[in-house]
Amino acid sequence: MKNRLKVERAEHDLSQNELADRIGVSRQTINSIETGRYVPSTILALKLAQVFGKPVEHIFMLDETD
Amino acid sequence: MKTKWLFPHSYRLIGWLIFIPSVVLGFANLYAEFNLPFLAVPFGSWKIPGDTVPQNLTDELAGIGLITGLLLIAFSREKVEDEMIGQLRLEALQWSVYANYLVLAIAILTVYDMAFFTVLIYNMFTVLLVFIARFRWLIFGTTIIHARYEKSTES
C-alpha cells in the first residue's frame, strides 16, 4: 500500500511527533506507516484522514501487489 | 487503543524489582545450595505425602518470583501503547515460542540425565526471557530507523 502521509504532513506543517500526539500513537508508528513498513488499521487510517480533513483514499492507495 | 490483558506501564519497574533478586536467589539455590533459613519447613514436604525430610521453600520463592517478575516485565503496557506496538508484541511472542521449542528440541536430542533436568529448569523461564529480549529489540529497531529518518528529513 502506498501513502501520501509525508506530503500531507508537510502541507499541514506537522511533525511526526505532533501527528502522533494528535491521534494517540507513538512517533515510531507514524514513521513506520510513512516508510511503508506498517499498514495501519482502518480506525487509524480514518483518524489520520480526519486530521488532514481528506478522504482515506486520498492518503492511502492500493499497490499493484495488494 | 484499547488493549486487553496488559498491566499498567509502571508495573514493568516492579517486575524488574522482583525479577533481579529472584534470579540471584535462584542461581544461589541451584548452584550453591543456598537456602534462606526462615523458609525452612519443619515438617515433611507438603508436595509428597508421607515424606518426612524437612524442606526449604527458597527454590519455590525464587521460581514464583521469577515467574511474577518476568510476567510483569513482559506484559506491561508501553508508555504509548498503540496498534503497531501490539503487533510487535504478538510477533515477538510467536518468535519466542518458536525459538524456545527449537532450543528444547535440540536439548532433547543432545542432553541426557540430570543435565536435561537443568535444561528443563531453564526452559520454564526462557519463553518469557526470549520474548522480552525480542520485543525490546523490535522496539529498539523501529526507534533507530525513526531517528535516522528524522535526521535525513531534517537535512
Backbone of each chain as ProteinMPNN parsed JSONL, in Angstrom:
{"seq_chain_A": "MKNRLKVERAEHDLSQNELADRIGVSRQTINSIETGRYVPSTILALKLAQVFGKPVEHIFMLDETD", "coords_chain_A": {"N_chain_A": [[0.833, -1.2, 0.0], [0.52, 2.202, -0.867], [1.255, 5.503, 0.375], [0.407, 8.964, 1.108], [1.258, 10.254, 3.289], [3.493, 11.67, 4.238], [3.638, 13.857, 2.523], [1.177, 15.076, 3.035], [1.569, 15.737, 5.675], [3.61, 17.601, 5.431], [2.263, 19.584, 4.023], [0.426, 20.393, 5.93], [2.09, 21.324, 7.793], [3.045, 19.721, 9.944], [4.855, 17.937, 12.392], [6.225, 14.591, 12.718], [5.999, 13.889, 15.344], [3.991, 15.652, 16.355], [1.798, 14.837, 14.864], [1.6, 12.217, 15.725], [0.939, 12.609, 18.421], [-1.576, 13.787, 18.13], [-3.238, 11.724, 17.23], [-2.841, 9.803, 19.041], [-0.8, 7.812, 18.966], [2.485, 6.188, 18.873], [5.56, 7.911, 17.952], [7.153, 6.315, 16.416], [5.342, 4.681, 15.155], [4.003, 6.367, 13.335], [6.182, 6.973, 11.752], [6.805, 4.4, 10.777], [4.547, 3.869, 9.254], [4.745, 5.833, 7.292], [7.082, 5.066, 5.975], [6.241, 2.775, 4.914], [6.465, 0.387, 6.254], [4.654, -0.42, 8.043], [1.257, -1.221, 7.977], [-1.543, 0.573, 8.651], [-4.465, 0.091, 10.802], [-7.982, 0.189, 9.91], [-9.274, 1.99, 11.59], [-7.176, 3.632, 12.483], [-6.312, 4.678, 10.037], [-8.573, 6.133, 9.307], [-8.576, 8.0, 11.356], [-6.231, 9.399, 10.771], [-6.946, 10.467, 8.304], [-8.955, 12.121, 9.125], [-7.576, 14.059, 10.589], [-6.27, 15.402, 8.52], [-8.394, 16.218, 7.1], [-9.344, 14.93, 4.828], [-10.514, 12.435, 2.445], [-9.957, 8.92, 3.149], [-8.971, 7.504, 0.953], [-7.541, 9.377, -0.351], [-5.238, 9.569, 0.987], [-4.236, 7.033, 1.473], [-3.364, 4.534, -0.849], [-4.051, 1.668, -2.858], [-1.603, -0.753, -3.791], [-0.047, -2.34, -6.679], [0.616, -4.841, -5.867], [-1.055, -5.427, -3.771]], "CA_chain_A": [[0.0, 0.0, 0.0], [1.267, 3.47, -0.916], [0.57, 6.571, 1.101], [0.851, 10.351, 0.917], [1.284, 10.81, 4.645], [4.579, 12.637, 4.394], [3.239, 15.057, 1.77], [0.096, 15.708, 3.797], [2.183, 16.295, 6.885], [4.333, 18.81, 5.023], [1.258, 20.596, 3.674], [-0.203, 20.892, 7.158], [3.182, 21.742, 8.663], [3.005, 18.903, 11.166], [5.966, 16.984, 12.535], [5.765, 13.228, 13.046], [5.637, 13.948, 16.765], [2.697, 16.316, 16.545], [0.771, 13.973, 14.292], [1.473, 11.062, 16.63], [0.2, 13.072, 19.604], [-2.977, 14.063, 17.788], [-4.075, 10.525, 17.084], [-2.579, 8.907, 20.166], [0.103, 6.681, 18.71], [3.89, 6.544, 19.084], [6.229, 8.506, 16.795], [7.657, 5.216, 15.585], [4.246, 4.154, 14.339], [3.836, 7.299, 12.206], [7.349, 6.743, 10.898], [6.69, 3.096, 10.11], [3.498, 3.97, 8.233], [5.288, 6.645, 6.189], [8.085, 4.319, 5.213], [5.587, 1.604, 4.338], [6.761, -0.85, 6.983], [3.479, -0.804, 8.82], [-0.039, -0.874, 7.394], [-2.414, 0.862, 9.794], [-5.835, -0.432, 10.812], [-8.972, 1.107, 9.353], [-9.514, 3.054, 12.573], [-6.041, 4.56, 12.46], [-6.335, 5.352, 8.74], [-9.649, 7.115, 9.378], [-8.13, 9.075, 12.254], [-5.252, 10.196, 10.026], [-7.701, 11.193, 7.29], [-9.706, 13.149, 9.847], [-6.634, 15.141, 10.908], [-5.98, 16.167, 7.31], [-9.667, 16.64, 6.503], [-9.463, 14.376, 3.476], [-10.926, 11.027, 2.483], [-8.872, 7.954, 3.35], [-8.399, 7.142, -0.348], [-6.627, 10.427, -0.784], [-3.984, 9.42, 1.737], [-3.753, 5.657, 1.269], [-3.778, 3.929, -2.12], [-3.642, 0.278, -3.053], [-0.463, -1.027, -4.67], [-0.331, -3.458, -7.606], [0.843, -6.109, -5.163], [-2.065, -5.636, -2.718]], "C_chain_A": [[0.872, 1.256, 0.0], [0.537, 4.486, -0.039], [1.207, 7.934, 0.875], [1.007, 11.062, 2.258], [2.32, 11.922, 4.791], [4.233, 13.967, 3.706], [2.173, 15.83, 2.541], [0.637, 16.399, 5.04], [2.891, 17.612, 6.562], [3.343, 19.939, 4.715], [0.605, 21.219, 4.908], [0.822, 21.343, 8.185], [3.155, 21.028, 10.016], [4.251, 18.015, 11.226], [5.383, 15.606, 12.842], [5.265, 13.17, 14.488], [4.244, 14.509, 16.996], [1.558, 15.449, 16.027], [0.515, 12.767, 15.204], [0.647, 11.44, 17.856], [-1.286, 13.25, 19.298], [-3.829, 12.809, 17.723], [-3.727, 9.442, 18.11], [-1.788, 7.66, 19.848], [1.539, 7.123, 18.977], [4.461, 7.151, 17.801], [6.674, 7.415, 15.828], [6.583, 4.663, 14.663], [4.011, 5.044, 13.119], [4.975, 7.071, 11.208], [7.238, 5.447, 10.109], [5.618, 3.117, 9.024], [4.048, 4.719, 7.019], [6.258, 5.863, 5.32], [7.516, 3.01, 4.665], [5.871, 0.295, 5.053], [5.584, -1.306, 7.83], [2.206, -0.32, 8.141], [-1.026, -0.645, 8.537], [-3.786, 0.203, 9.678], [-6.764, 0.607, 10.189], [-9.188, 2.295, 10.296], [-8.409, 4.109, 12.509], [-6.009, 5.349, 11.151], [-7.411, 6.444, 8.728], [-9.271, 8.297, 10.261], [-7.161, 10.007, 11.538], [-5.98, 11.072, 8.992], [-8.45, 12.358, 7.921], [-8.814, 14.355, 10.163], [-6.415, 16.027, 9.685], [-7.254, 16.636, 6.586], [-9.859, 16.142, 5.081], [-9.948, 12.943, 3.546], [-9.719, 10.096, 2.592], [-8.164, 7.626, 2.031], [-7.423, 8.187, -0.875], [-5.25, 10.27, -0.127], [-3.377, 8.032, 1.541], [-4.272, 5.098, -0.049], [-3.268, 2.497, -2.225], [-2.476, 0.209, -4.042], [-0.855, -2.134, -5.653], [-0.232, -4.797, -6.87], [-0.226, -6.404, -4.112], [-3.22, -6.504, -3.206]], "O_chain_A": [[1.832, 1.362, 0.763], [-0.651, 4.337, 0.246], [2.376, 8.046, 0.506], [0.904, 12.285, 2.355], [2.057, 12.968, 5.385], [4.498, 15.046, 4.235], [2.243, 17.051, 2.687], [0.213, 17.497, 5.401], [2.792, 18.592, 7.299], [3.556, 21.091, 5.094], [0.279, 22.406, 4.927], [0.471, 21.702, 9.309], [3.232, 21.651, 11.074], [4.646, 17.418, 10.224], [4.207, 15.474, 13.18], [4.273, 12.515, 14.809], [3.432, 13.937, 17.722], [0.504, 15.336, 16.653], [-0.627, 12.36, 15.42], [-0.233, 10.689, 18.279], [-2.143, 12.903, 20.111], [-4.998, 12.821, 18.109], [-4.243, 8.325, 18.059], [-2.058, 6.584, 20.381], [1.786, 8.292, 19.273], [3.93, 6.941, 16.71], [6.59, 7.559, 14.608], [6.863, 4.234, 13.544], [3.842, 4.547, 12.006], [4.763, 6.989, 9.998], [7.543, 5.406, 8.917], [5.762, 2.459, 7.994], [3.852, 4.307, 5.876], [6.256, 5.982, 4.094], [8.229, 2.234, 4.028], [5.565, -0.781, 4.538], [5.536, -2.451, 8.278], [2.092, 0.85, 7.775], [-1.312, -1.563, 9.304], [-4.209, -0.191, 8.592], [-6.377, 1.755, 9.972], [-9.272, 3.444, 9.863], [-8.675, 5.31, 12.486], [-5.715, 6.544, 11.15], [-7.192, 7.537, 8.206], [-9.6, 9.444, 9.96], [-7.242, 11.229, 11.666], [-5.671, 12.253, 8.83], [-8.565, 13.435, 7.336], [-9.228, 15.507, 10.027], [-6.378, 17.252, 9.798], [-7.187, 17.356, 5.59], [-10.448, 16.821, 4.24], [-9.815, 12.293, 4.583], [-8.61, 10.441, 2.182], [-6.942, 7.488, 1.982], [-6.59, 7.903, -1.735], [-4.243, 10.774, -0.625], [-2.158, 7.881, 1.453], [-5.466, 5.173, -0.337], [-2.187, 2.169, -1.737], [-2.381, 0.995, -4.985], [-1.882, -2.789, -5.474], [-0.917, -5.76, -7.215], [-0.295, -7.526, -3.61], [-4.152, -6.775, -2.449]]}, "seq_chain_B": "MKTKWLFPHSYRLIGWLIFIPSVVLGFANLYAEFNLPFLAVPFGSWKIPGDTVPQNLTDELAGIGLITGLLLIAFSREKVEDEMIGQLRLEALQWSVYANYLVLAIAILTVYDMAFFTVLIYNMFTVLLVFIARFRWLIFGTTIIHARYEKSTES", "coords_chain_B": {"N_chain_B": [[-5.607, 3.233, 22.011], [-7.502, 0.383, 22.845], [-6.344, -2.103, 24.967], [-6.087, -5.492, 25.709], [-5.538, -7.549, 28.557], [-3.121, -6.467, 29.552], [-0.688, -5.156, 31.857], [-0.519, -2.085, 33.83], [1.761, 0.526, 32.731], [3.68, 1.221, 34.692], [4.113, -1.092, 36.109], [6.143, -2.501, 34.986], [8.598, -1.709, 36.037], [8.265, -2.618, 38.654], [8.235, -5.296, 38.08], [10.942, -5.74, 37.275], [12.136, -5.211, 39.749], [11.294, -7.349, 41.212], [12.192, -9.463, 39.686], [15.08, -9.337, 39.55], [16.232, -9.806, 42.28], [15.101, -12.366, 42.538], [16.28, -13.906, 40.517], [18.923, -13.916, 41.317], [18.667, -15.233, 43.764], [17.665, -17.648, 42.818], [19.822, -18.692, 41.252], [21.757, -18.882, 43.265], [20.577, -20.789, 44.855], [20.405, -22.965, 43.108], [23.056, -23.509, 42.303], [24.738, -23.107, 44.506], [23.538, -24.246, 46.583], [22.179, -22.607, 48.336], [20.073, -21.642, 50.976], [17.356, -19.858, 52.358], [17.176, -19.43, 55.779], [14.818, -18.897, 57.232], [12.864, -19.895, 55.664], [12.645, -22.526, 56.031], [10.904, -25.554, 56.246], [9.547, -27.218, 58.861], [8.161, -29.616, 58.977], [7.566, -32.571, 56.908], [7.705, -32.674, 53.267], [5.106, -30.848, 51.714], [4.32, -31.512, 49.345], [4.807, -34.114, 48.695], [3.118, -36.717, 49.89], [3.614, -38.28, 53.022], [6.348, -37.932, 53.039], [9.106, -37.296, 55.037], [11.346, -35.779, 55.129], [12.753, -32.716, 56.039], [11.889, -29.661, 54.443], [12.904, -26.875, 52.349], [11.789, -23.716, 51.387], [13.07, -22.002, 49.622], [13.744, -22.347, 46.876], [11.216, -22.518, 45.799], [10.251, -19.939, 46.323], [12.029, -18.431, 44.762], [11.394, -19.368, 42.204], [8.645, -18.682, 41.893], [8.928, -15.948, 42.174], [10.505, -15.358, 39.926], [8.727, -16.015, 37.845], [6.598, -14.214, 38.367], [7.947, -11.713, 38.214], [8.986, -11.77, 35.559], [6.614, -11.985, 34.065], [5.4, -9.523, 34.635], [7.3, -7.752, 33.57], [7.223, -8.517, 30.916], [4.547, -8.178, 30.079], [3.622, -5.54, 30.55], [2.114, -2.442, 29.798], [3.3, -0.317, 27.136], [4.717, 3.034, 27.221], [3.484, 4.705, 25.267], [0.973, 3.04, 24.068], [0.166, 1.512, 21.225], [-1.446, 0.297, 18.175], [0.573, -0.722, 16.485], [2.671, -1.312, 18.212], [1.374, -3.277, 19.651], [1.185, -5.202, 17.668], [3.886, -5.765, 17.218], [4.432, -6.884, 19.668], [2.944, -9.255, 19.609], [4.187, -10.537, 17.441], [6.749, -10.866, 18.474], [6.183, -12.584, 20.559], [5.324, -14.909, 19.232], [7.658, -15.502, 17.848], [9.378, -16.028, 19.998], [8.247, -18.323, 21.08], [8.632, -20.178, 19.007], [11.491, -20.102, 18.911], [12.11, -20.966, 21.469], [11.105, -23.63, 21.549], [12.583, -24.754, 19.539], [15.165, -24.679, 20.602], [14.675, -26.331, 22.801], [14.069, -28.731, 21.489], [16.542, -29.312, 20.342], [17.958, -29.661, 22.688], [16.674, -31.926, 23.719], [17.596, -33.849, 21.976], [20.314, -33.817, 22.472], [21.062, -33.615, 25.168], [21.342, -35.374, 28.264], [20.105, -37.278, 31.113], [20.652, -35.911, 34.384], [21.53, -33.426, 33.566], [19.73, -32.746, 31.641], [17.54, -32.247, 33.178], [18.305, -29.87, 34.348], [18.263, -28.286, 32.06], [15.519, -28.267, 31.652], [14.709, -26.796, 33.858], [15.684, -24.239, 33.207], [14.238, -23.918, 30.913], [11.702, -23.382, 31.805], [11.576, -20.691, 32.094], [12.572, -19.49, 29.831], [10.918, -18.906, 27.608], [9.598, -16.522, 28.266], [11.823, -14.888, 28.802], [13.188, -14.831, 26.297], [11.165, -13.754, 24.791], [10.917, -11.16, 25.943], [13.443, -10.091, 25.319], [13.379, -10.184, 22.487], [11.151, -8.586, 21.878], [11.919, -6.075, 22.934], [14.071, -5.646, 21.305], [12.858, -5.39, 18.774], [11.374, -3.04, 19.179], [13.433, -1.286, 19.749], [14.688, -1.356, 17.288], [12.762, -0.084, 15.572], [12.846, 2.408, 16.697], [15.453, 3.254, 16.144], [15.421, 3.325, 13.328], [13.53, 5.278, 13.029], [14.853, 7.499, 14.177], [16.975, 7.816, 12.392], [15.574, 8.433, 10.083], [14.324, 10.824, 10.779], [16.591, 12.429, 10.95], [17.467, 12.372, 8.305], [15.386, 13.662, 7.024], [15.474, 16.139, 8.106], [17.772, 17.384, 7.138]], "CA_chain_B": [[-6.11, 1.909, 21.62], [-7.803, -0.485, 23.986], [-5.564, -3.338, 24.924], [-6.543, -6.471, 26.69], [-4.593, -8.402, 29.273], [-1.825, -5.871, 29.842], [-0.581, -4.444, 33.131], [-0.132, -0.687, 33.634], [3.154, 0.732, 32.359], [4.566, 1.297, 35.866], [4.363, -2.426, 36.655], [7.376, -3.049, 34.413], [9.649, -1.459, 37.027], [8.015, -3.56, 39.755], [8.681, -6.582, 37.547], [12.41, -5.812, 37.394], [12.489, -5.247, 41.169], [11.027, -8.711, 41.692], [12.972, -10.41, 38.885], [16.524, -9.349, 39.84], [16.546, -10.626, 43.461], [14.677, -13.759, 42.346], [17.245, -14.617, 39.686], [20.103, -14.104, 42.17], [18.279, -16.279, 44.714], [17.536, -18.895, 42.061], [21.163, -19.192, 40.927], [22.405, -19.248, 44.531], [19.958, -22.034, 45.302], [20.673, -24.036, 42.151], [24.48, -23.848, 42.173], [25.478, -23.036, 45.774], [22.639, -24.828, 47.574], [21.845, -21.586, 49.322], [18.676, -21.636, 51.417], [17.032, -18.867, 53.386], [16.824, -20.235, 56.965], [13.435, -18.717, 57.709], [11.923, -20.584, 54.779], [12.694, -23.968, 56.305], [9.628, -26.127, 56.677], [9.952, -28.253, 59.814], [7.543, -30.91, 58.662], [7.947, -33.108, 55.608], [7.217, -31.947, 52.1], [3.656, -30.822, 51.552], [4.013, -31.944, 47.985], [4.866, -35.572, 48.622], [2.519, -37.262, 51.116], [4.413, -39.295, 53.691], [7.758, -37.556, 53.047], [9.418, -36.715, 56.343], [12.566, -34.973, 55.055], [12.408, -31.291, 56.102], [12.056, -28.954, 53.171], [13.12, -25.431, 52.402], [10.98, -23.139, 50.302], [13.819, -20.976, 48.886], [13.609, -22.526, 45.422], [9.835, -22.169, 45.436], [10.156, -18.483, 46.331], [12.764, -17.93, 43.588], [10.627, -19.728, 41.0], [7.437, -17.841, 41.814], [9.422, -14.579, 41.947], [10.917, -15.257, 38.519], [7.526, -16.004, 37.002], [5.887, -12.949, 38.585], [8.763, -10.621, 37.669], [9.044, -11.838, 34.093], [5.287, -11.674, 33.5], [5.18, -8.073, 34.737], [8.171, -7.077, 32.592], [6.806, -8.877, 29.556], [3.198, -7.772, 29.69], [3.19, -4.215, 30.972], [1.867, -1.537, 28.682], [4.337, 0.659, 26.806], [4.283, 4.4, 27.54], [2.437, 4.933, 24.264], [0.616, 1.707, 23.605], [-0.708, 1.62, 20.063], [-1.666, -0.979, 17.472], [1.814, -1.286, 15.949], [3.363, -1.903, 19.362], [0.645, -4.519, 19.911], [1.558, -6.193, 16.651], [5.263, -6.171, 17.505], [4.396, -7.753, 20.84], [2.479, -10.567, 19.169], [5.229, -11.152, 16.608], [7.84, -11.27, 19.368], [5.703, -13.745, 21.316], [5.367, -16.061, 18.322], [9.079, -15.755, 17.597], [9.991, -16.619, 21.192], [7.746, -19.699, 21.238], [9.402, -20.952, 18.029], [12.897, -20.182, 19.334], [12.167, -21.766, 22.683], [10.928, -25.058, 21.282], [13.72, -25.189, 18.733], [16.247, -24.932, 21.557], [14.29, -27.504, 23.589], [14.205, -29.908, 20.629], [17.968, -29.595, 20.257], [18.353, -30.183, 24.003], [16.138, -33.291, 23.831], [18.462, -34.732, 21.187], [21.743, -33.761, 22.82], [21.36, -33.569, 26.611], [20.753, -36.527, 28.95], [20.118, -37.417, 32.57], [20.393, -34.764, 35.249], [21.778, -32.185, 32.819], [18.478, -32.426, 30.957], [16.674, -31.662, 34.203], [18.72, -28.455, 34.44], [17.726, -27.632, 30.86], [14.088, -28.044, 31.874], [14.554, -25.686, 34.818], [15.842, -23.002, 32.437], [13.166, -23.871, 29.918], [10.481, -22.832, 32.403], [11.6, -19.224, 32.056], [13.16, -18.935, 28.603], [9.917, -18.329, 26.681], [9.403, -15.12, 28.648], [13.094, -14.165, 28.638], [13.433, -14.617, 24.873], [10.13, -12.814, 24.345], [11.266, -9.804, 26.378], [14.602, -9.656, 24.531], [12.961, -9.992, 21.103], [10.233, -7.452, 21.834], [12.702, -4.846, 23.134], [14.905, -5.494, 20.105], [11.996, -4.869, 17.709], [11.053, -1.649, 19.506], [14.702, -0.574, 19.573], [14.884, -1.271, 15.838], [11.917, 0.943, 14.978], [13.306, 3.699, 17.215], [16.669, 3.602, 15.404], [15.01, 3.705, 11.963], [12.834, 6.551, 13.184], [15.854, 8.54, 14.423], [17.696, 8.009, 11.124], [14.63, 9.053, 9.152], [14.189, 12.208, 11.228], [17.826, 13.109, 10.6], [17.551, 12.516, 6.853], [14.391, 14.622, 6.542], [15.862, 17.461, 8.605], [18.804, 17.991, 6.297]], "C_chain_B": [[-6.369, 1.059, 22.863], [-6.992, -1.763, 23.874], [-6.04, -4.254, 26.044], [-5.35, -7.118, 27.373], [-3.219, -7.789, 29.503], [-1.858, -5.161, 31.191], [-0.283, -2.968, 32.847], [1.371, -0.556, 33.401], [4.114, 0.657, 33.559], [4.901, -0.082, 36.442], [5.639, -3.046, 36.105], [8.532, -2.896, 35.396], [9.498, -2.429, 38.203], [8.495, -4.953, 39.335], [10.184, -6.762, 37.678], [12.835, -5.943, 38.853], [12.213, -6.62, 41.787], [11.971, -9.695, 40.996], [14.437, -10.5, 39.341], [16.868, -10.125, 41.124], [16.184, -12.104, 43.286], [15.695, -14.536, 41.537], [18.526, -14.877, 40.474], [19.846, -15.261, 43.139], [18.22, -17.644, 44.024], [18.888, -19.512, 41.733], [21.882, -19.672, 42.189], [21.879, -20.587, 45.021], [20.367, -23.204, 44.422], [22.142, -24.483, 42.193], [25.256, -23.8, 43.479], [24.679, -23.635, 46.926], [22.329, -23.867, 48.708], [20.363, -21.655, 49.667], [18.466, -20.545, 52.457], [16.51, -19.623, 54.615], [15.358, -20.099, 57.375], [12.41, -19.375, 56.808], [11.943, -22.103, 54.973], [11.318, -24.428, 56.786], [9.957, -27.305, 57.583], [9.369, -29.624, 59.503], [7.991, -31.368, 57.28], [7.343, -32.307, 54.472], [5.702, -31.993, 52.038], [3.276, -31.274, 50.155], [3.968, -33.469, 47.875], [4.307, -36.138, 49.934], [3.422, -38.351, 51.711], [5.898, -38.974, 53.749], [8.074, -36.863, 54.373], [10.696, -35.88, 56.32], [12.182, -33.49, 55.083], [12.747, -30.578, 54.793], [12.422, -27.497, 53.41], [12.463, -24.814, 51.171], [11.718, -22.066, 49.487], [13.643, -21.112, 47.378], [12.196, -22.205, 44.949], [9.686, -20.648, 45.336], [10.831, -17.901, 45.083], [11.96, -18.184, 42.306], [9.406, -18.847, 40.814], [7.841, -16.392, 41.534], [9.82, -14.375, 40.505], [9.702, -15.162, 37.596], [6.804, -14.661, 37.116], [6.64, -11.791, 37.936], [8.752, -10.605, 36.154], [7.7, -11.506, 33.45], [5.017, -10.169, 33.529], [6.031, -7.315, 33.729], [7.622, -7.292, 31.183], [5.49, -8.227, 29.164], [2.703, -6.498, 30.366], [3.055, -3.351, 29.73], [3.098, -0.686, 28.398], [3.807, 2.039, 27.178], [3.187, 4.835, 26.572], [2.113, 3.568, 23.683], [-0.311, 1.859, 22.402], [-0.746, 0.292, 19.308], [-0.385, -1.579, 16.901], [2.631, -1.961, 17.048], [2.712, -3.254, 19.692], [1.017, -5.611, 18.927], [2.985, -6.699, 16.875], [5.294, -7.147, 18.685], [3.977, -9.166, 20.437], [3.528, -11.295, 18.335], [6.375, -11.672, 17.475], [7.457, -12.526, 20.154], [5.767, -15.008, 20.466], [6.819, -16.48, 18.084], [9.708, -16.491, 18.783], [9.509, -18.049, 21.426], [8.483, -20.622, 20.256], [10.825, -21.189, 18.517], [13.043, -21.105, 20.535], [12.07, -23.263, 22.386], [11.999, -25.614, 20.361], [14.892, -25.562, 19.653], [15.939, -26.192, 22.379], [14.451, -28.788, 22.765], [15.678, -30.307, 20.5], [18.46, -30.214, 21.571], [17.879, -31.623, 24.195], [17.083, -34.283, 23.128], [19.891, -34.812, 21.72], [22.061, -33.837, 24.312], [20.635, -34.711, 27.33], [20.803, -36.389, 30.465], [19.859, -36.122, 33.326], [20.619, -33.429, 34.532], [20.496, -31.745, 32.104], [17.476, -31.797, 31.925], [17.0, -30.179, 34.374], [18.183, -27.671, 33.251], [16.246, -27.301, 31.072], [13.823, -26.909, 32.858], [14.658, -24.352, 34.072], [14.67, -22.799, 31.487], [11.861, -23.291, 30.472], [10.413, -21.321, 32.214], [12.027, -18.648, 30.713], [12.13, -18.368, 27.62], [9.761, -16.84, 26.972], [10.67, -14.306, 28.442], [13.354, -13.83, 27.175], [12.408, -13.619, 24.322], [10.509, -11.378, 24.683], [12.407, -9.257, 25.526], [14.182, -9.316, 23.099], [12.074, -8.743, 20.956], [10.987, -6.133, 21.962], [13.561, -4.579, 21.911], [14.094, -4.897, 18.952], [11.673, -3.391, 17.937], [12.284, -0.771, 19.307], [14.954, -0.348, 18.082], [14.055, -0.165, 15.214], [12.336, 2.333, 15.465], [14.515, 4.187, 16.436], [16.304, 4.087, 13.996], [14.339, 5.071, 11.993], [13.835, 7.698, 13.325], [16.608, 8.87, 13.138], [16.85, 8.799, 10.135], [14.467, 10.537, 9.478], [15.386, 13.031, 10.772], [17.856, 13.406, 9.098], [16.537, 13.533, 6.333], [14.69, 16.05, 7.024], [16.79, 18.165, 7.635], [18.315, 18.254, 4.877]], "O_chain_B": [[-5.567, 1.025, 23.797], [-6.958, -2.414, 22.83], [-6.345, -3.824, 27.156], [-4.268, -7.208, 26.792], [-2.24, -8.522, 29.638], [-2.889, -4.641, 31.617], [0.157, -2.629, 31.748], [2.154, -1.411, 33.817], [5.21, 0.106, 33.457], [5.873, -0.221, 37.186], [6.164, -4.002, 36.677], [9.339, -3.808, 35.577], [10.482, -2.99, 38.685], [9.08, -5.689, 40.13], [10.653, -7.804, 38.134], [13.766, -6.682, 39.172], [12.84, -6.996, 42.777], [12.483, -10.629, 41.613], [14.973, -11.596, 39.501], [17.712, -11.02, 41.077], [16.865, -12.984, 43.812], [15.957, -15.703, 41.831], [19.147, -15.929, 40.323], [20.685, -16.145, 43.312], [18.663, -18.654, 44.571], [19.084, -20.714, 41.912], [22.529, -20.719, 42.19], [22.631, -21.414, 45.535], [20.642, -24.298, 44.916], [22.438, -25.676, 42.126], [26.332, -24.392, 43.568], [25.078, -23.549, 48.087], [22.231, -24.254, 49.872], [19.508, -21.719, 48.784], [19.307, -20.34, 53.332], [15.531, -20.363, 54.522], [14.736, -21.067, 57.812], [11.224, -19.415, 57.137], [11.35, -22.857, 54.201], [10.672, -23.782, 57.61], [10.569, -28.278, 57.144], [10.001, -30.654, 59.738], [8.7, -30.653, 56.572], [6.566, -31.378, 54.693], [5.087, -33.033, 52.276], [2.1, -31.405, 49.816], [3.21, -34.035, 47.087], [4.959, -36.046, 50.974], [3.923, -39.221, 50.998], [6.645, -39.669, 54.437], [7.367, -35.939, 54.774], [11.099, -35.332, 57.346], [11.385, -33.042, 54.259], [13.753, -30.863, 54.143], [12.272, -26.965, 54.51], [12.576, -25.335, 50.061], [11.089, -21.307, 48.75], [13.421, -20.122, 46.681], [11.998, -21.69, 43.848], [9.08, -20.133, 44.396], [10.292, -17.007, 44.431], [11.866, -17.316, 41.438], [9.156, -18.33, 39.725], [7.185, -15.695, 40.76], [9.513, -13.339, 39.916], [9.66, -14.334, 36.686], [6.444, -14.047, 36.112], [6.057, -10.99, 37.205], [8.536, -9.563, 35.535], [7.646, -10.831, 32.421], [4.477, -9.608, 32.576], [5.567, -6.36, 33.106], [7.568, -6.369, 30.371], [5.338, -7.771, 28.031], [1.528, -6.381, 30.712], [3.784, -3.511, 28.751], [3.857, -0.367, 29.313], [2.612, 2.211, 27.42], [2.111, 5.271, 26.982], [2.886, 3.012, 22.902], [-1.454, 2.291, 22.552], [-0.16, -0.702, 19.739], [-0.254, -2.801, 16.832], [3.205, -3.031, 16.848], [3.398, -4.237, 19.973], [1.147, -6.781, 19.287], [3.263, -7.891, 16.743], [6.07, -8.103, 18.701], [4.579, -10.149, 20.87], [3.738, -12.498, 18.488], [6.902, -12.761, 17.249], [8.284, -13.409, 20.385], [6.215, -16.055, 20.933], [7.151, -17.665, 18.117], [10.465, -17.445, 18.607], [10.266, -18.891, 21.91], [8.907, -21.717, 20.628], [11.308, -22.321, 18.536], [13.969, -21.913, 20.612], [12.851, -24.061, 22.904], [12.292, -26.809, 20.395], [15.517, -26.612, 19.5], [16.822, -27.014, 22.623], [14.912, -29.807, 23.279], [16.016, -31.49, 20.544], [19.259, -31.15, 21.575], [18.596, -32.444, 24.766], [17.331, -35.387, 23.613], [20.6, -35.779, 21.442], [23.206, -34.096, 24.685], [19.469, -34.988, 27.05], [21.458, -35.5, 31.011], [18.976, -35.341, 32.971], [19.979, -32.427, 34.853], [20.212, -30.554, 31.976], [16.678, -30.939, 31.55], [16.107, -29.344, 34.524], [17.71, -26.544, 33.399], [15.779, -26.216, 30.725], [12.856, -26.161, 32.721], [13.84, -23.453, 34.268], [14.183, -21.687, 31.284], [11.027, -22.78, 29.724], [9.328, -20.74, 32.18], [11.867, -17.451, 30.474], [12.443, -17.44, 26.874], [9.787, -16.007, 26.067], [10.613, -13.172, 27.968], [13.695, -12.695, 26.842], [12.735, -12.759, 23.504], [10.436, -10.489, 23.835], [12.36, -8.116, 25.066], [14.582, -8.283, 22.561], [12.239, -7.956, 20.024], [10.741, -5.191, 21.21], [13.759, -3.428, 21.522], [14.573, -4.014, 18.24], [11.696, -2.591, 17.001], [12.198, 0.335, 18.773], [15.384, 0.731, 17.675], [14.57, 0.616, 14.413], [12.199, 3.317, 14.738], [14.614, 5.367, 16.101], [16.801, 5.113, 13.53], [14.546, 5.905, 11.111], [13.694, 8.738, 12.681], [16.853, 10.035, 12.827], [17.333, 9.7, 9.449], [14.469, 11.39, 8.59], [15.247, 14.153, 10.284], [18.209, 14.504, 8.667], [16.783, 14.194, 5.325], [14.227, 17.03, 6.439], [16.64, 19.351, 7.341], [19.07, 18.763, 4.049]]}, "name": "protein", "num_of_chains": 2, "seq": "MKNRLKVERAEHDLSQNELADRIGVSRQTINSIETGRYVPSTILALKLAQVFGKPVEHIFMLDETDMKTKWLFPHSYRLIGWLIFIPSVVLGFANLYAEFNLPFLAVPFGSWKIPGDTVPQNLTDELAGIGLITGLLLIAFSREKVEDEMIGQLRLEALQWSVYANYLVLAIAILTVYDMAFFTVLIYNMFTVLLVFIARFRWLIFGTTIIHARYEKSTES"}
